[in-house]
């Protein structure tokens, strides 16, 4: 029997012999190291060795008989059975023949047995597309010397019978006696003095396939899996990465307050220690952009080799400063799903907020809160409860199927709690820091994970609306005219699955108020902000940037890039900022730069700001961000739109500033549209067409200016009607003129989302595109199709 196989001798076809983890390592070592991916060297102790160990110690029958006594209804004796099974295995003796084979391989490969190694379990039913078994069996790091190695191997053998592994096999229908264990002995990468992490070749929340998601921490990677720390997170866009552009579209700094490193070598296998991360490291990203993109390129190579979405583990050696891939397995949640339905949730009311953290999943759930400190308290948990705890580990797995939701103090989007919640389809909020203190055991609570990246735990049972869309039933119009109105980057990947022809309106001001938060002029002239509190807020938000202006450009460009990537290569029309002066004044530092106006709705807004000395430099920062998105990130599907442009002269001034800022009309396909929201835009459409590439009708502002109504005034709100005959007359005139001028024309107001008859009017007169709110898109598509079918039948 062959007890030892080098990684260079095994591949994915050898799962039955060396388990899923080792087979994958060997596969990559043989096929992907020639393509530049660094894989640590090592060898596998085969399944034959495990079977030989079990046979020599006559353990097969005692283990089988023991597992027959498992309570498969309530699993009340799971802990007892697991403990006895592991004790049986640990009572066995590794024979001299097997010991010599292991030690010989170790000494030949690892410098006479003096090099530290990782000892990792690798089960035959592990790392498969339909079942991951991730984290269910044990691994031991920083093992050196023959005795420690042999003891770690036996511990790995015993970990085939951890409580969580037994329960997982039961859930998946695997026979215990037909799942075997191999052990991988792998070169130890010195991430303890550097960094490590995990990654996915898709976005782990939505399953969006065109990005690589990478998470990283300082020190050893166990802190990510255990959810002990919140990691840095990065998103890389695959299509532009392959074209050679800077493709990092998201960078989020995690707290990384703990870092795990090696303790002094002792007989104890858990020779690691968790220390506080120095503040300077907490405030730094663990990877440079070049390293992020290198890992993303490796992830693409891995995904293409396996021809399926993958998750992987990486580490950076603190001595050689080289990056390594130390494991890869099939992604088991989104890769197994075929999207036939889209479910969306909307909270109808907001209660008292108890905690907030990172949202996992996109649902809303309610149930009794159950605060547990360890899996040993599983008896307290009832079906449908919401588990509230500090953090979870694989030991929690046997009881998590009962829960409706999970809330943890610690952890990030790649923590164990997050991974299991996705696998179970449960709502989760991780990294709240204080949930176990603010939530009372037994109280009814509601988890809202549908609001975006941030999830909220509210007091009481709140009401919500659930909408289901059957994707298979929706047929997009042959004419590319059904677009979305989007503002929030956190919902972009989810919305990308809706049937659509791109984005007809991306509101830039939403990102400025929610992500940037600071008035752009306050970043250019911080000396003019005299309020101490606001100065402090500006310093706090920009502390990681060498230049405060760089903060604005980075935040804005990454937000736009995320949405543009989600809908790539379909067009994404970005409207440059359209705050009114009173809204700008609400930003941090804004009151020091904004005039006091009697009627901001008709005052200093839109194009008139862009060339004015009060805001020109702020507009140039907006242009710098858009140039970065298009020219450096390669997202040329981004088109730009100028709001509230009153005159031809204003339009020309704005175009000139954009040219000076590197946004040249026509270069790399750049189109610049104008909002047709002032009657003058329509009456003088021929002249505006000489400046801009097309029109987007803003029916909200057009209605207020046509009817002379301030739409911010509650006193005359009942008179505001986008379907007023005068408004519709101007809209029809705009469509007709655009068609005669051979210019694109769309509409991005509220009316199509509210009115089927309004949508019908637009389609009948030949509009190029209509932008809908997400909740009205499917109904809008149905109306478009109905009108197009009627027109086709009347003109055969």
KEVOSE-883344 format. One record per residue (C-alpha): x, y negated, z negated. Coordinates in steps of 0.25 Angstrom, whole numbers, always signed. Layout:
BEGIN
      xx      yy      zz
       X       Y       Z
...
***
This chain:
BEGIN
      xx      yy      zz
      +0      +0      +0
      +5     -14      +3
      +4     -23      -9
     +11     -35      -4
      +9     -43      +9
     +16     -57     +12
      +7     -68     +17
     +15     -67     +30
      +9     -53     +32
      -6     -55     +29
     -17     -62     +36
     -32     -65     +35
     -35     -50     +40
     -28     -45     +27
     -39     -50     +17
     -42     -36     +13
     -27     -34     +10
     -23     -47      +3
     -37     -55      +0
     -42     -67      +7
     -32     -77      +0
     -20     -70      +4
     -25     -66     +18
     -27     -81     +21
     -13     -85     +15
      -7     -74     +24
     -15     -79     +36
     -11     -93     +35
      +4     -89     +32
      +5     -81     +45
      -3     -90     +54
      -3    -104     +49
     +11    -106     +43
     +16    -107     +58
      +6    -118     +60
     +12    -126     +49
      +4    -123     +37
     +12    -120     +24
      +7    -107     +17
     +15    -102      +4
     +22     -89      +6
     +17     -77      -2
     +12     -63      -2
      -1     -55      -6
      -2     -43     -16
     -12     -35      -8
     -26     -29     -11
     -19     -16     -10
     -10     -20     -22
     -23     -24     -30
     -30     -11     -27
     -17      -4     -31
     -17     -11     -44
     -32      -8     -47
     -30      +7     -43
     -17      +9     -51
     -24      +3     -64
     -37     +11     -61
     -45      -2     -61
     -55      +0     -50
     -65      +9     -57
     -65      +1     -70
     -67     -12     -63
     -78      -7     -54
     -85      -1     -67
     -83     -14     -74
     -89     -23     -63
    -102     -13     -62
    -105     -19     -76
    -106     -33     -71
    -119     -40     -73
    -123     -44     -59
    -136     -51     -63
    -131     -61     -73
    -116     -59     -73
    -117     -60     -88
    -105     -50     -90
     -96     -56     -79
     -86     -62     -88
     -84     -49     -96
     -83     -40     -83
     -73     -50     -77
     -64     -50     -89
     -64     -35     -90
     -61     -33     -75
     -49     -43     -76
     -44     -36     -89
     -45     -22     -81
     -36     -28     -70
     -26     -35     -79
     -25     -22     -87
     -19     -15     -74
      -4     -14     -71
      +2     -18     -58
     +11      -6     -54
     +26      -6     -52
     +24      -4     -37
     +14     -16     -36
     +22     -25     -45
     +35     -22     -37
     +28     -25     -24
     +23     -39     -29
     +36     -43     -36
     +44     -39     -24
     +36     -48     -15
     +36     -59     -25
     +51     -59     -26
     +54     -58     -11
     +45     -69      -8
     +47     -78     -20
     +61     -79     -23
     +63     -67     -32
     +50     -70     -39
     +55     -84     -45
     +45     -92     -37
     +31     -96     -42
     +20     -90     -34
      +4     -91     -34
      -3     -78     -36
     -17     -79     -30
     -28     -69     -29
     -33     -65     -16
     -46     -56     -15
     -51     -49      -3
     -64     -56      -4
     -58     -69      -5
     -56     -81      +4
     -67     -76     +14
     -76     -86     +22
     -88     -80     +15
     -82     -79      +1
     -70     -87      -5
     -68     -81     -19
     -60     -94     -21
     -55     -95     -35
     -61     -82     -40
     -48     -75     -41
     -35     -80     -49
     -23     -86     -44
     -10     -89     -52
      +0    -100     -49
     +15    -102     -53
     +18     -87     -55
     +32     -83     -56
     +39     -70     -59
     +36     -56     -58
     +28     -54     -70
     +19     -66     -69
     +17     -63     -54
     +12     -48     -57
      +3     -53     -68
      -3     -64     -59
      -6     -53     -49
     -13     -45     -59
     -21     -57     -63
     -25     -59     -49
     -30     -45     -48
     -38     -47     -60
     -44     -60     -55
     -52     -51     -45
     -61     -50     -57
     -63     -64     -62
     -77     -67     -66
     -79     -76     -54
     -73     -66     -44
     -83     -55     -49
     -95     -64     -48
     -91     -70     -34
     -89     -55     -29
    -103     -52     -34
    -109     -65     -28
    -103     -62     -14
    -106     -47     -14
     -92     -42     -15
     -89     -28     -21
     -79     -30     -33
     -72     -17     -29
     -70     -22     -15
     -63     -35     -17
     -48     -34     -20
     -37     -44     -23
     -24     -47     -17
     -14     -57     -24
      -6     -68     -16
      +7     -72     -21
     +10     -86     -15
     +21     -96     -15
     +18    -107     -26
     +17    -120     -20
     +21    -131     -30
      +8    -139     -30
     +10    -140     -45
     +19    -152     -42
     +11    -157     -30
      -3    -155     -25
     -13    -144     -20
     -27    -143     -16
     -38    -137      -7
     -44    -140      +6
     -56    -136     +15
     -56    -137     +31
     -70    -143     +29
     -77    -153     +20
     -81    -144      +8
     -94    -152      +5
    -101    -152     +18
     -93    -142     +26
     -89    -152     +37
     -79    -145     +45
     -70    -157     +51
     -63    -160     +38
     -52    -154     +30
     -55    -157     +15
     -42    -156      +6
     -42    -158      -9
     -29    -159     -17
     -24    -161     -32
     -10    -162     -38
      -5    -149     -43
     -10    -135     -42
     -23    -133     -35
     -30    -126     -46
     -36    -139     -51
     -44    -141     -38
     -50    -127     -39
     -53    -128     -53
     -59    -142     -51
     -50    -148     -62
     -47    -160     -54
     -53    -169     -43
     -43    -168     -31
     -40    -177     -20
     -48    -174      -7
     -45    -177      +7
     -53    -175     +20
     -46    -173     +34
     -54    -174     +47
     -50    -162     +56
     -53    -168     +70
     -44    -181     +68
     -34    -173     +60
     -32    -164     +72
     -30    -177     +81
     -19    -182     +73
     -27    -193     +66
     -26    -196     +51
     -38    -188     +47
     -39    -189     +32
     -53    -195     +31
     -55    -194     +16
     -46    -195      +4
     -51    -194     -10
     -42    -196     -23
     -45    -186     -34
     -42    -187     -48
     -32    -176     -49
     -31    -178     -64
     -25    -164     -66
     -13    -157     -59
     -10    -142     -61
      +5    -138     -61
     +13    -126     -66
     +16    -124     -81
     +28    -117     -86
     +29    -103     -81
     +24     -93     -91
     +17     -79     -92
      +4     -86     -91
      -1     -86     -76
      -8     -99     -78
      +5    -107     -78
      -1    -120     -73
      -5    -133     -81
     -14    -144     -78
      -8    -158     -80
     -14    -172     -79
     -11    -178     -65
      -2    -190     -66
     -10    -203     -63
      -2    -206     -51
      -5    -193     -45
     -20    -194     -48
     -20    -206     -40
     -13    -201     -28
     -18    -191     -17
     -11    -178     -17
      -9    -178      -2
      -4    -188      +8
     -13    -190     +21
      -2    -182     +29
      -3    -170     +19
     -18    -170     +19
     -18    -170     +35
      -8    -159     +34
     -17    -150     +25
     -29    -153     +34
     -21    -149     +47
     -17    -136     +40
     -32    -134     +36
     -36    -135     +50
     -26    -125     +54
     -31    -115     +43
     -46    -117     +47
     -43    -115     +62
     -35    -102     +59
     -46     -96     +50
     -57    -102     +59
     -65    -106     +47
     -66    -117     +37
     -56    -115     +26
     -52    -120     +12
     -38    -120      +8
     -28    -123      -3
     -15    -132      -2
      -4    -135     -10
      +8    -145      -9
     +22    -140     -14
     +28    -151     -24
     +42    -147     -20
     +41    -145      -5
     +29    -155      -4
     +24    -145      +7
      +9    -142      +8
      +4    -128      +8
      -9    -121     +11
     -10    -110      -1
     -23    -104      +3
     -35    -105     +13
     -48     -98     +13
     -61     -99     +21
     -71    -110     +16
     -83    -103     +11
     -94    -113     +10
     -96    -121     +22
     -90    -111     +32
    -101    -101     +28
    -112    -111     +31
    -119    -114     +44
    -126    -128     +42
    -141    -126     +46
    -147    -136     +36
    -142    -149     +30
    -148    -152     +16
    -147    -166     +11
    -151    -171      -3
    -155    -185      -8
    -157    -188     -23
    -170    -196     -25
    -166    -202     -38
    -154    -204     -46
    -154    -201     -61
    -143    -204     -72
    -130    -200     -67
    -122    -190     -76
    -110    -187     -68
    -104    -189     -54
     -93    -181     -46
     -90    -175     -33
    -102    -169     -26
    -101    -155     -21
    -112    -151     -11
    -123    -161      -6
    -135    -157     -14
    -143    -161     -26
    -146    -152     -38
    -153    -152     -52
    -152    -143     -64
    -148    -142     -78
    -134    -146     -82
    -126    -135     -88
    -113    -139     -94
    -103    -127     -95
     -89    -127     -99
     -85    -114     -94
     -91    -102     -86
     -92     -94     -99
    -104    -103    -102
    -111     -97     -89
    -123     -92     -98
    -127    -107    -100
    -129    -109     -85
    -143    -106     -78
    -146    -105     -64
    -148    -119     -58
    -140    -126     -69
    -130    -137     -65
    -116    -133     -70
    -109    -144     -77
     -94    -141     -81
     -80    -147     -81
     -75    -139     -69
     -77    -125     -63
     -68    -114     -59
     -70    -100     -52
     -74     -95     -66
     -87    -102     -65
     -91     -96     -51
     -99     -84     -57
    -109     -94     -64
    -110    -105     -53
    -120     -99     -44
    -130    -102     -55
    -128    -117     -54
    -136    -128     -46
    -124    -137     -47
    -111    -140     -53
    -105    -152     -60
     -90    -153     -65
     -82    -163     -72
     -69    -159     -64
     -66    -155     -49
     -67    -160     -35
     -73    -155     -22
     -64    -144     -21
     -65    -139     -35
     -71    -125     -39
     -84    -131     -43
     -85    -138     -29
     -82    -126     -21
     -91    -117     -29
    -103    -127     -28
    -101    -128     -13
    -101    -112     -12
    -114    -112     -20
    -120    -123     -14
    -122    -130     -27
    -121    -145     -30
    -109    -149     -38
    -103    -162     -44
     -88    -160     -47
     -78    -169     -54
     -88    -178     -62
     -78    -179     -74
     -89    -180     -84
    -101    -171     -81
    -100    -162     -93
    -101    -174    -102
    -112    -182     -95
    -121    -170     -91
    -129    -164    -102
    -130    -149    -103
    -144    -144     -99
    -149    -157     -93
    -155    -158     -79
    -146    -165     -69
    -145    -167     -54
    -133    -166     -46
    -133    -175     -33
    -122    -171     -24
    -129    -177     -11
    -125    -191     -13
    -111    -189      -7
     -97    -186     -13
    -101    -190     -27
    -111    -181     -34
    -120    -185     -46
    -126    -178     -58
    -139    -185     -63
    -147    -183     -75
    -160    -175     -73
    -166    -169     -61
    -168    -179     -50
    -175    -177     -37
    -169    -176     -23
    -172    -174      -9
    -167    -162      -1
    -167    -163     +14
    -164    -151     +23
    -160    -152     +38
    -160    -140     +47
    -148    -143     +56
    -152    -132     +66
    -165    -139     +69
    -159    -153     +72
    -155    -155     +87
    -147    -168     +89
    -152    -177    +101
    -144    -174    +114
    -142    -189    +114
    -132    -193    +103
    -140    -202     +95
    -143    -197     +81
    -133    -203     +71
    -132    -205     +57
    -131    -217     +47
    -119    -213     +37
    -112    -221     +26
    -107    -211     +16
     -94    -203     +20
     -98    -193      +9
    -110    -188     +17
    -103    -188     +30
     -99    -174     +31
    -113    -169     +27
    -120    -179     +37
    -111    -174     +48
    -119    -161     +48
    -132    -168     +52
    -135    -168     +67
    -130    -181     +71
    -123    -189     +82
    -114    -197     +73
    -115    -209     +64
    -123    -221     +69
    -120    -230     +57
    -109    -228     +46
    -110    -239     +36
     -97    -244     +32
    -102    -252     +21
    -106    -240     +13
     -92    -235     +12
     -87    -249      +8
     -96    -249      -3
     -95    -235      -8
     -81    -231      -5
     -73    -244      -3
     -81    -252     -14
     -72    -264     -13
     -75    -276      -4
     -64    -276      +7
     -60    -290      +5
     -57    -287     -10
     -47    -277      -5
     -41    -287      +4
     -41    -298      -6
     -42    -292     -20
     -36    -305     -26
     -50    -311     -23
     -57    -301     -32
     -57    -308     -46
     -66    -299     -53
     -57    -290     -62
     -67    -278     -62
     -67    -278     -46
     -52    -280     -45
     -50    -268     -54
     -60    -260     -46
     -53    -264     -33
     -39    -260     -39
     -45    -246     -44
     -51    -242     -30
     -39    -246     -22
     -28    -241     -32
     -24    -230     -23
     -21    -239     -11
      -9    -248      -8
     -18    -258      -1
     -32    -261      -5
     -36    -263      +9
     -31    -249     +12
     -42    -244      +2
     -53    -250     +10
     -48    -245     +23
     -46    -231     +17
     -59    -229     +10
     -67    -235     +22
     -60    -227     +33
     -61    -214     +25
     -76    -216     +23
     -78    -219     +38
     -69    -207     +42
     -76    -197     +34
     -89    -201     +41
     -83    -202     +55
     -76    -188     +53
     -89    -182     +48
     -96    -185     +61
     -84    -185     +71
     -84    -186     +83
     -98    -192     +83
     -98    -207     +82
     -98    -214     +69
    -102    -229     +70
     -96    -236     +58
    -103    -250     +55
     -93    -259     +49
     -97    -265     +35
    -110    -271     +35
    -111    -276     +20
    -118    -289     +17
    -110    -299      +9
    -118    -295      -4
    -115    -281      -2
    -100    -284      +1
    -100    -292     -12
    -104    -279     -20
     -91    -272     -16
     -80    -273     -26
     -74    -287     -25
     -84    -291     -14
     -90    -303     -22
     -77    -310     -20
     -78    -310      -5
     -93    -310      -1
    -101    -323      +1
    -114    -325      -7
    -125    -324      +4
    -140    -327      +3
    -143    -317     +14
    -132    -307     +15
    -140    -298     +25
    -139    -310     +35
    -125    -315     +31
    -111    -311     +30
    -111    -297     +36
    -107    -288     +47
     -99    -293     +59
     -98    -307     +53
     -90    -302     +41
     -80    -295     +50
     -73    -307     +55
     -76    -317     +44
     -64    -321     +35
     -72    -316     +23
     -72    -301     +28
     -63    -300     +40
     -52    -293     +33
     -62    -283     +27
     -67    -280     +40
     -53    -277     +45
     -52    -267     +34
     -65    -260     +39
     -58    -260     +53
     -46    -254     +47
     -53    -243     +41
     -61    -240     +54
     -48    -241     +62
     -42    -230     +53
     -54    -221     +55
     -54    -222     +70
     -39    -223     +73
     -31    -216     +62
     -42    -206     +58
     -46    -203     +72
     -61    -205     +70
     -64    -212     +83
     -79    -208     +82
     -80    -220     +73
     -87    -232     +80
     -89    -246     +73
    -101    -255     +72
    -102    -270     +68
    -114    -274     +60
    -121    -287     +60
    -114    -294     +72
    -122    -306     +74
    -114    -312     +87
    -106    -308     +98
     -95    -316     +93
     -95    -309     +80
     -94    -296     +87
     -82    -300     +95
     -75    -305     +82
     -77    -292     +75
     -72    -284     +87
     -60    -292     +87
     -57    -290     +73
     -59    -275     +75
     -49    -275     +86
     -39    -282     +78
     -41    -271     +67
     -38    -260     +77
     -53    -256     +80
     -52    -259     +95
     -65    -257    +103
     -64    -245    +112
     -51    -240    +106
     -52    -225    +103
     -67    -226    +107
     -70    -237     +97
     -84    -242     +98
     -89    -254     +91
    -104    -256     +89
    -112    -268     +84
    -125    -267     +75
    -137    -272     +83
    -144    -277     +70
    -145    -292     +74
    -155    -296     +85
    -143    -304     +91
    -136    -290     +93
    -148    -286    +102
    -151    -299    +109
    -137    -300    +113
    -134    -286    +115
    -127    -288    +128
    -117    -297    +121
    -114    -288    +109
    -112    -276    +119
    -100    -284    +125
     -94    -283    +111
     -98    -270    +105
     -99    -255    +110
    -114    -253    +106
    -125    -256     +96
    -131    -250     +84
    -144    -256     +80
    -145    -259     +65
    -160    -259     +64
    -160    -263     +49
    -153    -277     +51
    -160    -279     +65
    -174    -278     +58
    -170    -288     +47
    -165    -298     +57
    -176    -296     +67
    -187    -297     +56
    -180    -307     +48
    -180    -298     +36
    -169    -297     +25
    -169    -282     +23
    -163    -284     +10
    -175    -291      +5
    -185    -283      -2
    -196    -294      -1
    -197    -292     +14
    -193    -278     +15
    -207    -273     +19
    -205    -281     +32
    -192    -274     +36
    -196    -264     +47
    -186    -259     +57
    -197    -254     +66
    -202    -268     +67
    -206    -271     +82
    -195    -282     +83
    -184    -274     +78
    -188    -262     +87
    -188    -272     +99
    -174    -276     +96
    -169    -262     +94
    -175    -258    +107
    -169    -270    +114
    -155    -266    +108
    -156    -252    +113
    -160    -256    +127
    -149    -267    +128
    -138    -257    +123
    -143    -247    +134
    -142    -257    +145
    -128    -262    +140
    -124    -247    +139
    -120    -248    +124
    -123    -239    +113
    -134    -242    +104
    -139    -235     +91
    -147    -238     +79
    -143    -236     +64
    -154    -243     +56
    -163    -236     +46
    -175    -236     +55
    -172    -223     +63
    -170    -216     +49
    -184    -220     +45
    -193    -220     +57
    -195    -210     +68
    -202    -220     +77
    -190    -229     +76
    -180    -218     +80
    -190    -215     +92
    -189    -229     +97
    -174    -229     +97
    -173    -216    +105
    -184    -220    +115
    -176    -233    +118
    -163    -225    +120
    -154    -228    +108
    -141    -221    +108
    -140    -217     +93
    -148    -218     +80
    -142    -217     +66
    -150    -211     +56
    -149    -209     +41
    -145    -195     +38
    -159    -192     +32
    -166    -196     +44
    -157    -191     +55
    -164    -177     +57
    -177    -184     +59
    -171    -194     +68
    -165    -184     +77
    -179    -177     +78
    -185    -190     +83
    -173    -193     +93
    -175    -179     +98
    -190    -181     +99
    -189    -194    +107
    -178    -188    +116
    -187    -176    +119
    -199    -185    +122
    -191    -193    +132
    -185    -181    +139
    -199    -175    +141
    -204    -188    +146
    -193    -190    +156
    -190    -176    +161
***
